[in-house]
Amino acid sequence: MSVTRHDLSLDELASLPSLDGQPAYRARQVWDGLYTQLADVADLTALPKALRAALTAEAVLQPALHETMRQEADNGTTVKWLFSLDDGNAVETVLMHYPGRTTVCVSSQAGCAMKCGFCATGQAGFKRHLTTGEIVEQVVRAAREAKATDRRLSNVVFMGMGEPMANYDATWRAVTRLHEDLGLSARHITISTVGIVPGIHRLAQEQLPVGLAVSLHAANDKLRDELVPVNRRYPLASLLAACRAYIGNRNRRLSFEWACIAGVNDRRSDADELAEIAVPLGAHVNLIPLNPTPGYLVMGSSRPHVRSFADQLQDRGVNATVRQTRGQSIDAACGQLASRA
C-alpha cells in the first residue's frame, strides 16, 4: 500500500518538497482543490503552471484508484465502478441517484473475512484493508460524478466490500475527513457491520453522530451462526448489548439489515423473533430481497413474500421497510459486489 493524495493531512501536504518555499496559502489552495473543487492536481489552474507540474509529479499526490470498468443500470441512476489499486487488488463502488438524494456505497476492504455465505464479497475472501485515502477517494470520485450531472452527493453508506469495523481506524479517519473537509453531514453517513461488538462500542463513544446499520439476518444464535459466522465470536446477547450502548450514547435510531432468504429467515417464527429484538430497541428493519450470487444457490424470497414479511413485522410493532433493489443487472446490488470482477 502506498500513501496517496487523500491520505495526507493538510500539514503533511504543506510539507511536500514541491511546496517548499511557496507561500503558505498554496497548500490551502491545493487542499481546497482536492476537497471543494473535487479536482485533479493537474487541473488546479489557480496555481502557477510550474508548481502544478511539480505537484503532479509528486508520488504521494497520485490517485489511489484507477478506473478499470464503469457500468450503468436503472436508466443511468445507478453507476458502478471497478477500481484497481496500486498493488493489483480491486474494489467496487456504487453511486445511486434517488429523488431528493444521491448516495454512494463505499468499500472499506478489498475482499472480506467475515465469510457470510450469501455475500459475493465474503465468498471471495479477504485481501487487505483499505487506507483512509482509498476510502475517501471513492467518495470524491462519486461526488465528482454527481456534480457533473448537476447533483450533489448527500449520503455515504459503508456497505460495500469489506467489514468497516474490522478496519476501524482507517474508516473513522475517512468519516472525519468526509465530514470536515468534504462537508458531508455526519447524520448522512452510515456505517454497516455484521456485528463486530468492539467496533460498535467504539462508535458509541465517537463525537460525530453517524448512523449504524447492523446486518442481522437472523434473530437466534443457531441460525445466525450459520448465516453470519462472526456470531460465534459475538453472539446475539453481546451484540444487542452493544446496540443498546450505541442508542444510549448517540441518541440515533438503529437499523437492522435483513436479507430475506426463502424458507430460511422469512417465516412467521422469524418475524416473531425479530420483533422481540427490534421493538425494545426501537430499531428500523430494512428488508432486502436476497440478490443472486454464484456461490450461494439458495433462492431469495420473492418480492411479494418480502412485502408479506414486512406486514407481519409491522403487525408486531416493528418499523419495517423493503429496500428498493438497485443495480442488480450489473452486480451492483446488496451482496453482489465483486461477484464477477
VOGU-3710 file (C-alpha; in Angstrom, 3 decimals, decimal comma):
1> msvtrhdlsl> 0,000/0,000/0,000  1,328/3,420/-0,934  0,364/6,781/0,532  -1,768/8,803/-1,886  -3,324/12,243/-2,036  -6,308/11,682/0,251  -4,210/10,002/2,947  -2,385/13,265/3,642  -3,344/15,798/6,293  -3,111/19,475/5,429
11> delaslpsld> 0,166/19,752/7,372  1,595/16,741/5,538  0,534/18,250/2,237  2,200/21,565/3,114  5,476/19,762/3,868  5,819/18,252/0,379  9,046/19,159/-1,441  7,196/20,871/-4,286  5,583/23,297/-1,812  8,842/24,083/-0,016
21> gqpayrarqv> 9,461/27,812/-0,238  5,958/28,516/-1,548  3,591/30,898/0,242  1,626/29,126/2,960  -1,665/29,684/1,149  -0,576/27,457/-1,734  -1,077/24,308/0,336  -4,545/25,515/1,257  -5,284/26,083/-2,449  -4,310/22,508/-3,220
31> wdglytqlad> -6,404/21,225/-0,327  -9,386/23,272/-1,495  -8,902/21,913/-4,994  -8,968/18,313/-3,794  -11,900/18,588/-1,389  -14,040/21,523/-2,534  -13,459/21,611/-6,276  -13,104/17,794/-6,409  -10,356/18,360/-8,960  -7,192/16,585/-10,003
41> vadltalpka> -3,977/18,408/-9,140  -3,214/18,989/-12,826  -6,493/20,891/-13,184  -5,847/23,438/-10,411  -5,471/26,430/-12,721  -5,261/28,872/-9,797  -1,732/27,549/-9,242  1,276/28,653/-11,327  1,943/26,263/-14,198  5,393/25,274/-12,911
51> lraaltaeav> 4,023/24,492/-9,452  1,220/22,443/-10,954  3,761/20,419/-12,892  5,865/19,859/-9,772  2,843/18,798/-7,725  1,620/16,465/-10,457  4,989/14,709/-10,350  4,772/14,095/-6,584  4,275/10,360/-5,996  2,032/10,914/-2,987
61> lqpalhetmr> -0,320/13,135/-4,982  -1,143/10,374/-7,462  -4,659/8,916/-7,391  -5,199/5,788/-5,343  -7,938/4,409/-7,588  -7,589/3,512/-11,248  -10,853/3,006/-13,108  -10,941/-0,435/-14,716  -14,635/-0,605/-15,530  -17,654/1,664/-15,323
71> qeadngttvk> -21,202/0,322/-15,691  -24,645/1,906/-15,535  -28,057/0,491/-14,718  -31,565/1,701/-13,852  -31,616/4,223/-16,696  -28,321/5,733/-15,597  -29,361/6,343/-11,983  -27,020/3,602/-10,734  -23,313/3,698/-11,567  -20,790/1,052/-10,513
81> wlfslddgna> -17,029/1,399/-10,767  -14,409/-1,307/-10,568  -11,224/0,372/-9,338  -7,815/-1,262/-9,357  -5,362/-0,363/-6,604  -1,606/0,104/-6,865  -0,897/-3,382/-5,527  -3,175/-5,135/-8,011  -6,173/-5,578/-5,706  -9,530/-4,156/-6,681
91> vetvlmhypg> -12,640/-2,634/-5,085  -16,072/-1,677/-6,295  -18,048/1,482/-5,548  -21,699/2,191/-6,354  -23,377/5,573/-6,846  -27,182/5,723/-6,657  -29,383/8,674/-7,569  -32,795/8,862/-5,914  -35,387/11,636/-5,988  -34,077/14,187/-3,498
101> rttvcvssqa> -30,782/12,494/-2,626  -27,665/10,886/-4,071  -25,918/8,098/-2,173  -22,572/6,379/-2,620  -21,909/2,893/-1,274  -18,191/2,603/-0,492  -15,854/-0,281/0,248  -13,619/-0,403/3,322  -11,607/-3,509/2,430  -10,500/-5,382/-0,661
111> gcamkcgfca> -12,468/-8,556/-0,075  -13,913/-9,556/3,268  -13,011/-12,021/6,016  -16,494/-12,371/7,513  -17,402/-15,423/5,365  -21,132/-14,728/5,086  -22,020/-17,402/2,541  -24,773/-15,464/0,751  -22,494/-12,458/0,036  -20,266/-12,434/-3,045
121> tgqagfkrhl> -17,559/-10,444/-1,291  -17,492/-12,926/1,583  -17,269/-15,771/-0,910  -14,192/-14,152/-2,488  -12,247/-13,916/0,784  -10,128/-11,196/2,346  -7,274/-9,415/0,546  -6,409/-6,360/2,665  -7,681/-3,265/4,473  -8,101/-0,068/2,501
131> ttgeiveqvv> -6,294/3,073/3,581  -8,123/6,213/4,608  -7,189/7,781/1,274  -8,547/4,846/-0,724  -11,864/5,127/1,115  -12,089/8,910/0,796  -11,204/8,869/-2,887  -14,195/6,615/-3,617  -16,432/9,350/-2,207  -14,583/12,096/-4,085
141> raareakatd> -14,988/10,209/-7,373  -18,692/9,742/-6,693  -19,136/13,388/-5,706  -17,378/14,435/-8,921  -19,710/12,225/-10,952  -22,755/13,677/-9,208  -21,505/17,224/-9,735  -21,075/16,598/-13,464  -24,811/15,874/-13,691  -25,826/18,861/-11,529
151> rrlsnvvfmg> -26,487/16,702/-8,499  -24,936/16,874/-5,052  -23,677/13,825/-3,211  -25,630/13,812/0,046  -25,254/10,367/1,645  -22,446/7,879/2,226  -23,042/4,288/3,313  -20,198/1,961/4,288  -21,996/-1,051/2,837  -19,648/-2,011/0,004
161> mgepmanyda> -16,891/-4,594/0,068  -15,482/-5,446/3,479  -16,330/-5,033/7,161  -15,792/-1,386/8,222  -15,480/-2,229/11,920  -12,599/-4,599/11,143  -10,783/-1,624/9,594  -11,992/0,805/12,222  -9,156/3,335/12,403  -8,953/3,964/8,644
171> twravtrlhe> -12,752/4,015/8,398  -13,157/6,558/11,170  -10,402/8,803/9,782  -12,265/8,686/6,475  -15,552/9,584/8,172  -13,896/12,546/9,864  -12,458/13,789/6,581  -15,750/13,368/4,762  -17,437/15,467/7,429  -14,793/18,128/7,992
181> dlglsarhit> -13,349/18,553/4,506  -15,984/17,352/2,045  -18,721/18,942/4,130  -20,988/15,904/4,445  -23,388/15,789/7,367  -22,438/13,115/9,891  -26,112/12,205/10,085  -25,982/11,304/6,401  -23,114/8,843/6,903  -23,953/5,260/7,886
191> istvgivpgi> -21,531/2,533/8,934  -22,686/-1,040/8,451  -21,377/-4,027/10,388  -22,158/-7,734/10,612  -21,776/-7,399/14,371  -18,206/-6,557/15,420  -19,064/-5,746/19,016  -15,858/-3,841/19,999  -16,314/-1,604/16,967  -19,895/-0,777/17,921
201> hrlaqeqlpv> -18,762/0,152/21,433  -16,067/2,410/19,951  -18,587/4,021/17,605  -20,890/4,715/20,551  -18,145/6,878/22,103  -17,342/8,959/18,999  -18,382/12,592/18,766  -19,838/12,531/15,243  -23,419/11,188/15,234  -23,106/8,788/12,300
211> glavslhaan> -25,709/6,106/11,698  -25,261/2,420/12,489  -26,711/-0,433/10,445  -26,315/-3,973/11,747  -26,525/-6,804/9,217  -28,588/-9,081/11,433  -30,236/-11,631/9,067  -31,227/-13,958/11,924  -32,664/-13,396/15,383  -31,475/-16,560/17,095
221> dklrdelvpv> -27,919/-17,728/17,632  -28,309/-21,097/15,917  -29,387/-19,662/12,576  -27,142/-16,619/12,832  -24,107/-18,851/13,460  -24,821/-20,391/10,044  -25,583/-17,199/8,111  -23,154/-14,814/9,820  -20,218/-16,827/11,190  -18,854/-13,950/13,286
231> nrryplasll> -21,878/-14,547/15,537  -19,951/-17,469/17,050  -17,489/-14,904/18,413  -20,005/-12,161/19,200  -23,359/-13,860/19,881  -26,637/-12,009/19,934  -26,577/-11,188/23,663  -23,313/-9,258/23,343  -24,331/-7,717/20,029  -27,624/-6,419/21,405
241> aacrayignr> -25,877/-5,044/24,496  -23,545/-3,088/22,205  -26,547/-1,838/20,210  -28,192/-0,610/23,417  -24,976/1,230/24,319  -24,900/2,887/20,897  -28,519/4,007/21,169  -27,983/5,277/24,703  -24,886/7,305/23,855  -25,740/8,505/20,373
251> nrrlsfewac> -29,496/9,052/20,529  -29,722/7,752/16,964  -32,107/5,182/15,600  -30,514/1,833/14,880  -31,148/-0,091/11,660  -31,180/-3,844/11,196  -30,443/-5,160/7,703  -32,218/-8,412/6,903  -31,556/-10,274/3,631  -34,677/-12,366/3,060
261> iagvndrrsd> -33,806/-15,957/2,124  -36,637/-18,230/1,033  -37,600/-20,713/3,722  -34,603/-19,775/5,863  -35,342/-16,490/7,644  -38,656/-15,317/6,170  -41,088/-17,419/8,236  -43,617/-16,300/10,838  -41,348/-17,633/13,567  -38,570/-15,406/12,214
271> adelaeiavp> -40,904/-12,402/12,321  -41,743/-13,241/15,952  -38,066/-13,483/16,951  -37,063/-10,343/15,048  -39,884/-8,330/16,598  -38,799/-9,397/20,088  -35,401/-7,848/19,364  -36,343/-4,812/17,273  -39,284/-3,396/19,212  -37,491/-2,834/22,564
281> lgahvnlipl> -34,606/-1,160/20,719  -36,899/0,986/18,566  -34,894/-0,306/15,609  -35,829/0,148/11,981  -35,717/-3,073/9,956  -34,595/-2,819/6,349  -35,690/-5,911/4,431  -33,578/-6,823/1,416  -34,699/-9,469/-1,083  -31,578/-11,640/-1,312
291> nptpgylvmg> -29,728/-10,930/-4,540  -28,286/-13,861/-6,513  -24,583/-14,669/-6,232  -22,665/-17,518/-7,886  -21,562/-19,132/-4,624  -24,933/-19,304/-2,840  -27,636/-21,353/-4,530  -30,473/-20,803/-2,040  -33,122/-18,534/-3,532  -34,029/-15,163/-2,149
301> ssrphvrsfa> -37,600/-14,593/-1,024  -39,973/-13,392/-3,729  -40,834/-9,712/-3,564  -44,493/-10,448/-2,668  -43,293/-12,675/0,187  -40,890/-9,956/1,390  -43,789/-7,500/1,452  -45,850/-10,045/3,396  -42,974/-10,482/5,858  -42,816/-6,683/6,236
311> dqlqdrgvna> -46,551/-6,660/7,007  -46,050/-9,340/9,670  -43,323/-7,266/11,302  -45,432/-4,109/11,199  -48,332/-6,001/12,796  -45,915/-6,790/15,638  -44,990/-3,129/16,077  -41,772/-3,095/14,021  -40,900/-0,185/11,748  -40,047/-2,240/8,651
321> tvrqtrgqsi> -39,464/-1,260/5,037  -38,423/-3,119/1,894  -35,284/-1,845/0,211  -35,572/-0,911/-3,432  -33,202/-3,169/-5,369  -30,765/-1,163/-7,467  -28,096/-2,270/-9,927  -28,824/-5,993/-9,925  -28,216/-6,243/-13,693  -24,621/-5,067/-13,217
331> daacgqlasr> -23,955/-6,982/-9,969  -24,134/-3,744/-8,005  -26,934/-4,698/-5,632  -26,532/-5,574/-1,962  -24,255/-8,574/-1,501  -23,165/-8,740/-5,143  -20,015/-6,592/-5,197  -17,025/-8,340/-6,737  -19,108/-11,362/-7,681  -17,690/-11,399/-11,203
341> a> -14,808/-8,914/-11,130
//
